[in-house]
Amino acid sequence: MDPEPPEELGAGPWGGSDGVRLGWSGLLELAVASGVAAWATWAALLMPGFRRVPLRLQVPFQPSGPRQVANALALLQGRPGKTVDLGSGDGRLVVEAYKQGLRPAVGYELNPWLLCLSNYRAWKAGYHGKVSFLKKDLWKVNLSDCYNVIVFLAPSVKPPLATKLLAELPDEARVVAGRFPFPSWTPSSTLGQGLEQVWAYDMKEVRRAAQSSTQG
């Protein structure tokens, strides 16, 4: 989400006289992008643990745009308690959450290259040591102490994740989903349109609706 330094035109070690010269941030993100692709290939083909994860639960990395980030955090504005991003990617949502006063702010991510980029982003923002990026499988993390949960994941992940969230989150928790809503939940509020739309779900209301549906 942080703006990158202006591109510099001219000759240099990273570009010719008519090319674009990359700054250090650009080079780092290029290296991370290459690493992500290499890691994904290695994980899918060679790592036994990753191969056992059902294909529908394997979520490719897709960075959130500035408006998506702003909309998601607007639905959490002023809320107390621990904020977590499940599948935190390059860390932009966690860093911005901390910046807006949502603390503690934690990201869970398995990809080591994205964790590297996340920590760089936190350092660049002056939040090194203040936000946390943990290499943990979101399916194995206990979320019972989380009150603000951000989910920018694929539609195939939402049904099993909904079961996990219902089982673990406290009634006071709020879940904000980006890109795709939870298909069986009714949102408490929504913001944005199209790809920038986000949905907020209050667990107390979600549980009440689930109980009413069961009784009916």
C-alpha positions as CSV (number, residue, x, y, z in Angstrom):
1,M,0.0,0.0,0.0
2,D,3.0,2.3,0.5
3,P,3.7,4.4,-2.5
4,E,6.9,3.4,-4.3
5,P,9.6,6.0,-5.1
6,P,9.3,7.6,-8.6
7,E,10.9,5.6,-11.4
8,E,14.2,7.0,-12.6
9,L,14.9,7.2,-16.3
10,G,18.3,6.9,-17.6
11,A,21.3,4.5,-18.0
12,G,22.4,2.4,-15.1
13,P,23.0,-1.1,-14.0
14,W,19.3,-1.9,-13.9
15,G,18.3,-0.4,-17.2
16,G,19.5,1.1,-20.5
17,S,19.3,4.7,-21.7
18,D,15.7,4.2,-22.8
19,G,14.7,1.8,-20.0
20,V,13.4,2.2,-16.4
21,R,15.8,2.1,-13.5
22,L,14.4,0.4,-10.5
23,G,14.9,1.7,-6.9
24,W,15.7,-0.6,-4.1
25,S,12.1,-1.0,-3.1
26,G,11.3,-2.1,-6.7
27,L,14.1,-4.5,-6.8
28,L,13.1,-6.0,-3.4
29,E,9.5,-6.5,-4.6
30,L,10.7,-7.9,-7.9
31,A,12.8,-10.4,-6.0
32,V,10.0,-11.3,-3.7
33,A,7.6,-11.8,-6.6
34,S,10.1,-14.2,-8.2
35,G,10.6,-15.9,-4.9
36,V,6.8,-16.3,-4.4
37,A,6.5,-18.0,-7.8
38,A,9.4,-20.3,-7.1
39,W,8.1,-21.1,-3.6
40,A,4.7,-21.9,-4.9
41,T,6.1,-24.2,-7.5
42,W,8.3,-26.0,-5.0
43,A,5.5,-26.3,-2.5
44,A,3.0,-27.7,-4.9
45,L,5.4,-30.2,-6.5
46,L,7.9,-31.2,-3.8
47,M,6.6,-30.4,-0.3
48,P,4.5,-33.3,1.0
49,G,2.7,-31.3,3.6
50,F,1.5,-28.7,1.0
51,R,0.4,-31.5,-1.4
52,R,-1.9,-32.8,1.3
53,V,-3.7,-29.5,1.4
54,P,-6.9,-29.8,-0.8
55,L,-6.6,-27.8,-3.9
56,R,-9.7,-25.7,-3.0
57,L,-7.9,-24.6,0.2
58,Q,-4.7,-23.5,-1.6
59,V,-5.0,-19.7,-2.0
60,P,-2.8,-17.8,-4.5
61,F,-1.4,-14.5,-3.4
62,Q,-3.2,-11.4,-4.8
63,P,-2.3,-8.1,-3.3
64,S,-5.1,-5.9,-2.0
65,G,-5.5,-2.5,-3.6
66,P,-5.5,0.8,-1.7
67,R,-9.3,1.2,-1.8
68,Q,-9.8,-2.4,-0.7
69,V,-7.6,-1.8,2.3
70,A,-9.2,1.5,3.2
71,N,-12.7,0.0,3.0
72,A,-11.8,-3.1,5.1
73,L,-10.3,-1.0,7.9
74,A,-13.2,1.6,7.8
75,L,-15.5,-1.3,8.9
76,L,-13.1,-1.9,11.9
77,Q,-12.5,1.7,12.8
78,G,-12.3,2.3,16.5
79,R,-12.8,-1.3,17.6
80,P,-10.8,-2.6,20.5
81,G,-9.1,-6.0,20.7
82,K,-6.6,-8.1,18.7
83,T,-6.7,-7.7,14.9
84,V,-5.6,-10.5,12.7
85,D,-5.3,-10.9,8.9
86,L,-5.7,-14.6,7.8
87,G,-3.3,-15.1,4.9
88,S,-1.7,-11.7,5.4
89,G,0.3,-11.7,2.1
90,D,2.7,-8.8,1.8
91,G,1.5,-7.3,5.1
92,R,-0.1,-4.1,3.9
93,L,-3.4,-4.7,5.7
94,V,-1.6,-5.4,9.0
95,V,0.7,-2.4,8.8
96,E,-2.2,-0.1,7.9
97,A,-4.4,-1.6,10.7
98,Y,-1.7,-0.8,13.3
99,K,-1.3,2.7,11.8
100,Q,-5.0,3.3,12.4
101,G,-4.9,2.2,16.0
102,L,-6.0,-1.4,15.7
103,R,-3.6,-3.0,18.1
104,P,-2.2,-5.6,18.5
105,A,-2.1,-6.3,14.8
106,V,-1.0,-9.7,13.6
107,G,-0.7,-11.4,10.2
108,Y,-0.6,-15.2,9.6
109,E,1.2,-16.3,6.5
110,L,3.0,-19.4,5.4
111,N,5.0,-18.1,2.4
112,P,8.5,-17.1,3.6
113,W,9.0,-14.7,0.8
114,L,5.8,-12.8,1.6
115,L,6.8,-12.8,5.3
116,C,10.1,-11.2,4.3
117,L,8.3,-8.5,2.3
118,S,5.8,-8.0,5.2
119,N,8.7,-7.4,7.7
120,Y,10.3,-5.0,5.2
121,R,7.1,-3.1,4.8
122,A,6.7,-2.8,8.6
123,W,10.3,-1.6,9.0
124,K,9.8,0.9,6.2
125,A,6.7,2.3,8.0
126,G,8.6,2.5,11.3
127,Y,6.6,-0.3,12.9
128,H,9.4,-2.9,13.2
129,G,8.8,-4.9,16.4
130,K,5.3,-3.4,16.8
131,V,3.4,-5.5,14.4
132,S,3.7,-9.3,14.2
133,F,3.9,-11.6,11.1
134,L,3.8,-15.3,12.1
135,K,4.6,-18.3,9.9
136,K,1.5,-20.3,10.9
137,D,-1.2,-22.2,9.1
138,L,-4.4,-20.3,9.6
139,W,-6.3,-23.6,9.9
140,K,-4.3,-24.5,13.0
141,V,-4.3,-21.1,14.7
142,N,-6.6,-20.7,17.7
143,L,-8.7,-17.5,17.1
144,S,-10.5,-17.4,20.4
145,D,-8.7,-14.2,21.5
146,C,-9.3,-12.3,18.2
147,Y,-11.9,-9.6,18.0
148,N,-11.2,-8.2,14.5
149,V,-10.5,-10.7,11.7
150,I,-9.7,-9.7,8.1
151,V,-10.2,-12.3,5.4
152,F,-9.1,-11.7,1.8
153,L,-9.3,-15.3,0.6
154,A,-10.8,-17.2,-2.3
155,P,-14.5,-18.3,-2.4
156,S,-13.7,-22.0,-2.0
157,V,-12.1,-21.3,1.4
158,K,-15.1,-19.4,2.9
159,P,-17.4,-22.3,3.8
160,P,-14.8,-24.3,5.9
161,L,-13.4,-21.1,7.3
162,A,-16.9,-20.0,8.4
163,T,-17.2,-23.2,10.4
164,K,-13.8,-22.5,12.1
165,L,-14.8,-18.9,12.9
166,L,-18.1,-19.9,14.3
167,A,-16.5,-22.4,16.6
168,E,-13.7,-20.2,17.8
169,L,-14.4,-16.5,17.7
170,P,-16.0,-14.6,20.7
171,D,-19.5,-13.1,20.3
172,E,-18.0,-9.6,20.2
173,A,-15.8,-10.4,17.2
174,R,-16.2,-8.8,13.8
175,V,-15.1,-10.5,10.6
176,V,-14.4,-8.4,7.5
177,A,-14.2,-10.2,4.2
178,G,-12.8,-8.7,1.0
179,R,-13.3,-9.6,-2.7
180,F,-15.9,-12.4,-1.8
181,P,-18.5,-12.6,0.9
182,F,-19.3,-15.5,3.1
183,P,-22.1,-17.2,1.1
184,S,-24.1,-18.4,4.1
185,W,-23.8,-15.3,6.3
186,T,-25.8,-12.0,6.2
187,P,-23.5,-9.0,6.6
188,S,-24.0,-6.4,9.3
189,S,-22.7,-3.8,6.9
190,T,-20.9,-3.4,3.6
191,L,-18.8,-0.8,1.9
192,G,-17.6,-0.2,-1.7
193,Q,-18.6,-1.7,-5.1
194,G,-17.3,-4.3,-7.4
195,L,-13.8,-5.6,-6.6
196,E,-13.4,-3.0,-3.9
197,Q,-16.5,-4.2,-1.9
198,V,-16.0,-5.5,1.6
199,W,-18.5,-7.1,4.0
200,A,-18.6,-7.0,7.8
201,Y,-20.1,-9.8,9.9
202,D,-20.7,-9.5,13.7
203,M,-20.4,-13.0,15.2
204,K,-23.3,-12.5,17.7
205,E,-25.7,-11.8,14.8
206,V,-24.2,-14.6,12.7
207,R,-24.7,-17.1,15.6
208,R,-28.3,-15.8,16.3
209,A,-29.2,-16.3,12.6
210,A,-27.6,-19.8,12.6
211,Q,-29.6,-20.8,15.7
212,S,-32.8,-19.4,14.2
213,S,-32.2,-21.4,11.0
214,T,-31.6,-24.6,13.0
215,Q,-34.7,-24.1,15.0
216,G,-36.8,-23.3,12.0
